[in-house]
């Protein structure tokens, strides 16, 4: 999807540059956050509590992250469940319920089961995608990366922003998966092999599909070519990894926001609420929601790393400067997004980090004056 969108406004070498740079920046964000979790041996909710304060993390950040995960779960379950319904020849909403129940059952057994199922589904998705591309491009003639005259004028910089924005919210959540890794190089390996390489491959596949067939949607292409079974299996399997991470991180956020919730109850809250959203066709109105979440969540990255530089380990109930910094970052990002600026996301992160760093600079100035 993302690669197809990039290819709609970029072709030949510009397409390659946009995809490569976008994947590199996104992987860098994931590595930065993952290293933060690994070096502190802490999940995201602990890092946020250290930065925003105990109550600031629990009452402000965790509810926002929980809502984000429920929304993503609803969107992903809507699409994957509809594909599963067609595969099983049952109504779409029943397919959503079956898909959500299966994902809940996997998450119920813990992160190890989640990892193995996601790995198996990922391998199956790769095989399906390769076979689908083979079918879709079997009669194609001409350059795969276009003739240099794109349909729209998206531009390289906005295309890079699209690539980064696609996974920025996930990059924020990487400490949930890296907090117990033994060494920093394991974090880098996970980001390169688990995020960067597959994103690069699938983005280029989507770009080639867009330029060759006029659509990035492999499901539509396969349906038109008379291979609906492969198409529906591709959708059902392709979303499992995302849905499982939505369940895992959403449950962690709900546990923090509502301490009375156990892990299993928190998983139920995410699954039931998200499935209800899917059943009510929430996917049809997801663009605005996802845009807001994509700006709100990553702005925390800058705040968290400034907190790491400050070595702030025992905060008060609320850390006002960090909360204000996060709000400023969101505000900058929203304003630039409304102006259709391609730098809305990086500018939001930078603004949040700059405001959060103000006390750090003040302390350095005071130390300098004292030494003088």
PyMOL commands that set and color helices and strands:
alter all, ss='L'
color gray80, all
select helices_A, chain A and resi 2-7+12-40+44-52+54-88+92-108+111-136+156-173+175-178+184-213+218-224+228-238+240-257+263-279+282-310+320-338+344-356+358-371
alter helices_A, ss='H'
color red, helices_A
deselect
rebuild
show_as cartoon
